Amino acid sequence: MDALHCVEVTLHSADGASAEWVEASLWSLGLSGLERQDGDTWSELVDEAIPLAPGTVRWRLYRPPERTLHEDEAEVREVLPDHLPLTLRAWVIDDLSFLESWKEHFRPTQVSPRLIVHPPWEPAPASWEGARVCIEPGMAFGSGTHETTRLCMRAIDRLVGDAAVLDVGCGSGILAIAAALLGAPTVLATDNDPLATSITRENVRLNAVEAHVVVTDDPLEALEGRFGLVVANILPHVLVELRDALLARVASQGSLVLSGILAADVERFWEAFALPGLSVELREDDGIWTALTCRWAPAAEA
């Protein structure tokens, strides 16, 4: 790849609700990743390496130049709320050295009591006694630093046992690999993005868990069998669309972990999942994000 398109969205005079609204709108585009900056979180890698003014939030998304820059900008503009003080700009990035520079900021990170995530170029501390998940993210979402991923890692740490695990929307494969390293005998990782499944297979080999993890791009509806633990870290509207297919894959008395939900939208989101036999055992928040750990007891056995 010789260039990338960058579309930047800036929200001026933001409050928590409006920033969440914009971010959720951007994720609805099916992005693999999203860069966010505000007055507290900023990056030395960008052209303006200073914190933004209080109340300002900026997002940048990057896309391969498969369409025109105008088309990418128009698609972003279409999903954004039109009543908020937003500005957009888009440009072509010819110098892609930043794709490697960010690696300096991906360091070993403990994400749960028994899990530490680290990149291939920096191993976990020798003193660490838990599981070590080595991840080369590539262009797939999931390095363990995003709140939704951390929430899922904590859930897997709590729930993994001797039952089969299904990772829906596997991204980089980080959740499937974590489950295998913590003792899950079989793990099925699925994603509809061929890039994600390719990167997942590479990371599975990197962590030497090929005997336990199977990777597929088959749609959820085409999968067979039931799993004691199903983890889905994807967009809320996709979770709602997949509700029945997800429950069809959860074993009786099994666990379903739903992540990628904005904390402000949990009640509205749960309206679609409030079914007989499905109950929330734990809600856990991390920043503006929420994960729900649910127990599935079909009506006949509830």
Kinemage of the C-alpha trace (Angstrom):
@kinemage 1
@onewidth
@group {chain A} dominant
@subgroup {mainchain}
@vectorlist {calphas} color= white
{ca met a 1} P 0.000 0.000 0.000
{ca asp a 2} L 1.511 3.321 -1.120
{ca ala a 3} L -0.955 5.732 0.492
{ca leu a 4} L -3.911 6.050 2.850
{ca his a 5} L -6.932 8.314 3.055
{ca cys a 6} L -7.356 10.098 6.386
{ca val a 7} L -10.711 11.580 7.375
{ca glu a 8} L -10.630 13.774 10.487
{ca val a 9} L -13.706 14.709 12.504
{ca thr a 10} L -13.477 17.422 15.166
{ca leu a 11} L -16.219 18.056 17.711
{ca his a 12} L -16.081 21.516 19.266
{ca ser a 13} L -17.657 22.321 22.648
{ca ala a 14} L -18.227 18.635 23.324
{ca asp a 15} L -19.993 17.133 26.306
{ca gly a 16} L -19.875 13.453 27.222
{ca ala a 17} L -23.128 12.557 25.497
{ca ser a 18} L -22.334 14.286 22.200
{ca ala a 19} L -18.836 12.777 22.056
{ca glu a 20} L -20.278 9.305 22.649
{ca trp a 21} L -22.840 9.930 19.921
{ca val a 22} L -20.201 10.933 17.370
{ca glu a 23} L -17.908 8.044 18.268
{ca ala a 24} L -20.720 5.510 18.027
{ca ser a 25} L -21.688 6.964 14.635
{ca leu a 26} L -18.135 6.519 13.364
{ca trp a 27} L -17.906 2.934 14.631
{ca ser a 28} L -21.128 2.212 12.708
{ca leu a 29} L -19.049 2.451 9.531
{ca gly a 30} L -17.530 -0.932 10.403
{ca leu a 31} L -14.067 0.426 11.156
{ca ser a 32} L -11.181 -1.798 12.227
{ca gly a 33} L -9.794 1.028 14.340
{ca leu a 34} L -10.243 4.676 15.242
{ca glu a 35} L -7.807 7.262 16.613
{ca arg a 36} L -9.205 9.615 19.263
{ca gln a 37} L -7.679 12.710 20.834
{ca asp a 38} L -8.977 15.109 23.453
{ca gly a 39} L -7.569 17.349 26.157
{ca asp a 40} L -6.343 14.372 28.179
{ca thr a 41} L -5.410 11.804 25.541
{ca trp a 42} L -3.141 12.743 22.706
{ca ser a 43} L -0.364 11.291 20.596
{ca glu a 44} L 3.156 12.485 19.878
{ca leu a 45} L 2.856 10.837 16.463
{ca val a 46} L 0.409 13.314 14.940
{ca asp a 47} L 1.180 16.617 13.282
{ca glu a 48} L -0.133 18.663 16.223
{ca ala a 49} L 1.514 16.952 19.182
{ca ile a 50} L -0.221 18.967 21.896
{ca pro a 51} L -3.383 18.304 23.882
{ca leu a 52} L -6.507 19.750 22.309
{ca ala a 53} L -8.400 22.648 23.850
{ca pro a 54} L -10.778 21.677 26.677
{ca gly a 55} L -14.099 20.497 25.306
{ca thr a 56} L -12.653 19.513 21.922
{ca val a 57} L -12.520 15.918 20.706
{ca arg a 58} L -10.936 14.788 17.447
{ca trp a 59} L -11.163 11.466 15.666
{ca arg a 60} L -9.130 10.228 12.724
{ca leu a 61} L -9.935 7.210 10.635
{ca tyr a 62} L -7.723 5.742 7.941
{ca arg a 63} L -8.774 3.866 4.820
{ca pro a 64} L -6.985 2.364 1.840
{ca pro a 65} L -7.501 4.433 -1.338
{ca glu a 66} L -9.993 2.040 -2.880
{ca arg a 67} L -12.394 4.929 -3.614
{ca thr a 68} L -11.930 8.648 -4.082
{ca leu a 69} L -11.098 10.824 -1.087
{ca his a 70} L -14.366 12.695 -1.653
{ca glu a 71} L -16.355 9.435 -1.427
{ca asp a 72} L -14.673 8.446 1.866
{ca glu a 73} L -15.347 11.889 3.339
{ca ala a 74} L -18.963 11.831 2.144
{ca glu a 75} L -19.573 8.434 3.757
{ca val a 76} L -18.302 9.732 7.095
{ca arg a 77} L -20.344 12.911 6.832
{ca glu a 78} L -23.506 10.915 6.138
{ca val a 79} L -23.456 9.039 9.482
{ca leu a 80} L -22.690 12.064 11.667
{ca pro a 81} L -25.362 14.007 13.592
{ca asp a 82} L -26.018 17.238 11.701
{ca his a 83} L -26.892 19.398 14.717
{ca leu a 84} L -23.518 19.213 16.487
{ca pro a 85} L -20.606 21.660 16.031
{ca leu a 86} L -18.507 19.406 13.808
{ca thr a 87} L -15.816 20.072 11.238
{ca leu a 88} L -14.397 17.563 8.756
{ca arg a 89} L -11.296 17.501 6.665
{ca ala a 90} L -9.739 14.757 4.560
{ca trp a 91} L -6.392 14.266 2.894
{ca val a 92} L -4.105 11.666 1.346
{ca ile a 93} L -1.196 10.379 3.418
{ca asp a 94} L 1.782 9.459 1.244
{ca asp a 95} L 4.269 8.956 4.101
{ca leu a 96} L 3.162 5.762 5.861
{ca ser a 97} L 6.044 5.627 8.318
{ca phe a 98} L 3.569 6.317 11.149
{ca leu a 99} L 2.188 2.796 10.634
{ca glu a 100} L 5.440 1.562 12.157
{ca ser a 101} L 6.092 4.461 14.548
{ca trp a 102} L 3.035 3.668 16.660
{ca lys a 103} L 4.706 0.430 17.719
{ca glu a 104} L 6.869 2.410 20.125
{ca his a 105} L 3.708 2.989 22.193
{ca phe a 106} L 2.440 -0.617 22.206
{ca arg a 107} L 3.977 -1.994 25.381
{ca pro a 108} L 3.291 -5.102 27.501
{ca thr a 109} L 0.035 -4.469 29.360
{ca gln a 110} L -1.692 -6.514 32.029
{ca val a 111} L -5.359 -6.645 31.044
{ca ser a 112} L -6.720 -9.078 33.651
{ca pro a 113} L -5.470 -11.007 36.683
{ca arg a 114} L -4.004 -13.818 34.549
{ca leu a 115} L -3.391 -12.137 31.183
{ca ile a 116} L -0.725 -9.834 29.833
{ca val a 117} L -0.672 -8.673 26.199
{ca his a 118} L 2.573 -7.780 24.481
{ca pro a 119} L 3.857 -7.189 20.934
{ca pro a 120} L 6.436 -9.462 19.273
{ca trp a 121} L 9.095 -6.768 19.564
{ca glu a 122} L 8.794 -6.450 23.370
{ca pro a 123} L 8.271 -9.584 25.484
{ca ala a 124} L 6.376 -9.645 28.756
{ca pro a 125} L 8.457 -9.250 31.934
{ca ala a 126} L 10.264 -12.419 32.936
{ca ser a 127} L 8.653 -12.207 36.357
{ca trp a 128} L 5.124 -12.526 34.926
{ca glu a 129} L 3.608 -15.868 35.943
{ca gly a 130} L 0.326 -15.685 34.037
{ca ala a 131} L -0.513 -16.201 30.380
{ca arg a 132} L 1.313 -14.144 27.752
{ca val a 133} L -0.675 -13.143 24.667
{ca cys a 134} L 1.641 -12.015 21.877
{ca ile a 135} L -0.215 -9.898 19.308
{ca glu a 136} L 0.868 -8.445 15.989
{ca pro a 137} L -2.216 -6.333 15.247
{ca gly a 138} L -1.451 -5.413 11.647
{ca met a 139} L -4.503 -3.502 10.382
{ca ala a 140} L -7.000 -5.535 12.448
{ca phe a 141} L -8.716 -4.247 15.549
{ca gly a 142} L -7.561 -5.729 18.850
{ca ser a 143} L -4.269 -5.035 20.619
{ca gly a 144} L -5.711 -5.151 24.139
{ca thr a 145} L -5.540 -1.394 24.618
{ca his a 146} L -9.139 -0.558 23.709
{ca glu a 147} L -11.650 -0.635 26.553
{ca thr a 148} L -14.021 -3.059 24.808
{ca thr a 149} L -11.196 -5.550 24.310
{ca arg a 150} L -10.028 -5.236 27.913
{ca leu a 151} L -13.551 -5.863 29.150
{ca cys a 152} L -13.715 -9.071 27.123
{ca met a 153} L -10.304 -10.221 28.336
{ca arg a 154} L -11.440 -9.816 31.944
{ca ala a 155} L -14.603 -11.772 31.217
{ca ile a 156} L -12.650 -14.586 29.567
{ca asp a 157} L -10.292 -14.705 32.547
{ca arg a 158} L -13.290 -15.127 34.883
{ca leu a 159} L -15.318 -17.549 32.801
{ca val a 160} L -13.050 -19.790 30.751
{ca gly a 161} L -13.123 -23.417 31.830
{ca asp a 162} L -13.245 -26.759 30.092
{ca ala a 163} L -16.033 -25.837 27.668
{ca ala a 164} L -15.679 -24.758 24.043
{ca val a 165} L -15.381 -21.017 23.301
{ca leu a 166} L -16.678 -19.011 20.322
{ca asp a 167} L -15.149 -15.620 19.473
{ca val a 168} L -17.481 -13.672 17.158
{ca gly a 169} L -15.782 -10.837 15.273
{ca cys a 170} L -12.302 -12.022 16.189
{ca gly a 171} L -10.324 -9.070 14.758
{ca ser a 172} L -6.681 -9.806 15.576
{ca gly a 173} L -7.587 -13.065 17.352
{ca ile a 174} L -6.604 -11.721 20.755
{ca leu a 175} L -9.677 -13.066 22.597
{ca ala a 176} L -9.549 -16.512 21.017
{ca ile a 177} L -5.852 -16.821 21.815
{ca ala a 178} L -6.385 -15.667 25.403
{ca ala a 179} L -9.085 -18.309 25.884
{ca ala a 180} L -6.821 -21.038 24.528
{ca leu a 181} L -3.865 -19.976 26.682
{ca leu a 182} L -6.113 -20.004 29.769
{ca gly a 183} L -7.136 -23.595 29.138
{ca ala a 184} L -10.104 -23.677 26.776
{ca pro a 185} L -9.805 -27.025 24.953
{ca thr a 186} L -11.364 -25.751 21.704
{ca val a 187} L -11.890 -22.234 20.428
{ca leu a 188} L -13.604 -21.163 17.216
{ca ala a 189} L -12.768 -17.662 15.956
{ca thr a 190} L -14.905 -16.125 13.220
{ca asp a 191} L -14.901 -12.819 11.348
{ca asn a 192} L -16.418 -11.681 8.059
{ca asp a 193} L -13.310 -9.620 7.227
{ca pro a 194} L -10.697 -11.711 5.344
{ca leu a 195} L -7.937 -9.409 6.612
{ca ala a 196} L -8.977 -10.110 10.210
{ca thr a 197} L -9.030 -13.886 9.757
{ca ser a 198} L -5.641 -13.764 8.032
{ca ile a 199} L -4.111 -11.782 10.899
{ca thr a 200} L -5.814 -14.038 13.443
{ca arg a 201} L -4.223 -17.123 11.848
{ca glu a 202} L -0.814 -15.436 12.016
{ca asn a 203} L -1.289 -14.601 15.689
{ca val a 204} L -2.535 -18.118 16.447
{ca arg a 205} L 0.721 -19.471 15.012
{ca leu a 206} L 2.716 -16.830 16.878
{ca asn a 207} L 1.228 -18.054 20.172
{ca ala a 208} L 1.511 -21.758 19.262
{ca val a 209} L -2.170 -22.496 19.909
{ca glu a 210} L -2.991 -24.015 16.496
{ca ala a 211} L -4.089 -27.241 18.199
{ca his a 212} L -6.836 -25.397 20.072
{ca val a 213} L -7.979 -22.507 17.835
{ca val a 214} L -9.836 -22.847 14.528
{ca val a 215} L -10.312 -19.696 12.428
{ca thr a 216} L -13.128 -19.288 9.921
{ca asp a 217} L -14.807 -16.590 7.868
{ca asp a 218} L -18.061 -18.543 7.753
{ca pro a 219} L -21.019 -16.385 8.876
{ca leu a 220} L -22.324 -16.966 12.373
{ca glu a 221} L -25.582 -18.371 11.013
{ca ala a 222} L -23.666 -21.116 9.188
{ca leu a 223} L -21.772 -22.379 12.234
{ca glu a 224} L -22.743 -25.542 14.038
{ca gly a 225} L -22.607 -26.693 17.632
{ca arg a 226} L -22.998 -24.908 20.945
{ca phe a 227} L -20.376 -23.295 23.134
{ca gly a 228} L -20.110 -22.862 26.875
{ca leu a 229} L -18.737 -19.341 26.353
{ca val a 230} L -19.583 -17.031 23.451
{ca val a 231} L -17.841 -13.645 23.261
{ca ala a 232} L -18.961 -10.946 20.810
{ca asn a 233} L -17.076 -7.657 20.754
{ca ile a 234} L -18.749 -5.852 17.870
{ca leu a 235} L -20.984 -2.859 17.188
{ca pro a 236} L -24.270 -2.703 19.127
{ca his a 237} L -26.519 -2.665 16.074
{ca val a 238} L -24.696 -5.735 14.734
{ca leu a 239} L -25.135 -7.482 18.083
{ca val a 240} L -28.857 -6.793 17.852
{ca glu a 241} L -28.999 -8.113 14.273
{ca leu a 242} L -27.168 -11.278 15.354
{ca arg a 243} L -29.117 -11.833 18.572
{ca asp a 244} L -30.883 -15.039 17.562
{ca ala a 245} L -27.808 -16.446 15.817
{ca leu a 246} L -25.695 -15.733 18.910
{ca leu a 247} L -28.141 -17.419 21.283
{ca ala a 248} L -28.354 -20.416 18.950
{ca arg a 249} L -24.643 -20.999 19.558
{ca val a 250} L -24.719 -20.677 23.384
{ca ala a 251} L -25.000 -23.947 25.299
{ca ser a 252} L -27.710 -24.289 27.930
{ca gln a 253} L -26.466 -22.615 31.120
{ca gly a 254} L -23.625 -21.148 29.073
{ca ser a 255} L -22.316 -17.574 29.119
{ca leu a 256} L -22.677 -14.867 26.478
{ca val a 257} L -20.410 -11.815 26.723
{ca leu a 258} L -21.621 -8.769 24.795
{ca ser a 259} L -19.140 -5.912 24.392
{ca gly a 260} L -18.841 -2.787 22.266
{ca ile a 261} L -21.818 -1.119 23.954
{ca leu a 262} L -21.742 2.522 24.985
{ca ala a 263} L -22.504 2.825 28.695
{ca ala a 264} L -25.064 5.527 27.998
{ca asp a 265} L -26.998 3.170 25.690
{ca val a 266} L -27.080 -0.007 27.787
{ca glu a 267} L -30.722 0.194 28.814
{ca arg a 268} L -31.917 0.866 25.282
{ca phe a 269} L -29.621 -1.845 23.913
{ca trp a 270} L -30.871 -4.433 26.410
{ca glu a 271} L -34.444 -3.984 25.237
{ca ala a 272} L -33.524 -6.098 22.214
{ca phe a 273} L -32.006 -8.862 24.373
{ca ala a 274} L -34.565 -8.981 27.178
{ca leu a 275} L -35.732 -12.509 26.377
{ca pro a 276} L -37.005 -15.279 28.678
{ca gly a 277} L -34.035 -17.335 29.814
{ca leu a 278} L -31.401 -14.650 29.199
{ca ser a 279} L -30.221 -12.746 32.243
{ca val a 280} L -27.394 -10.321 33.005
{ca glu a 281} L -25.024 -11.720 35.622
{ca leu a 282} L -22.504 -8.872 35.500
{ca arg a 283} L -22.256 -5.416 34.004
{ca glu a 284} L -18.744 -4.005 33.831
{ca asp a 285} L -17.828 -0.522 32.629
{ca asp a 286} L -14.517 0.827 31.350
{ca gly a 287} L -14.614 4.497 30.407
{ca ile a 288} L -17.587 5.116 28.127
{ca trp a 289} L -17.884 1.408 27.249
{ca thr a 290} L -19.812 -1.472 28.826
{ca ala a 291} L -19.703 -5.256 28.605
{ca leu a 292} L -22.554 -7.496 29.725
{ca thr a 293} L -21.962 -11.043 30.908
{ca cys a 294} L -25.187 -13.001 30.424
{ca arg a 295} L -26.392 -16.464 31.388
{ca trp a 296} L -28.502 -18.413 28.883
{ca ala a 297} L -31.080 -20.793 30.325
{ca pro a 298} L -33.614 -21.651 27.592
{ca ala a 299} L -37.226 -21.196 28.621
{ca ala a 300} L -37.852 -24.921 28.910
{ca glu a 301} L -35.068 -25.171 31.524
{ca ala a 302} L -35.265 -21.747 33.158
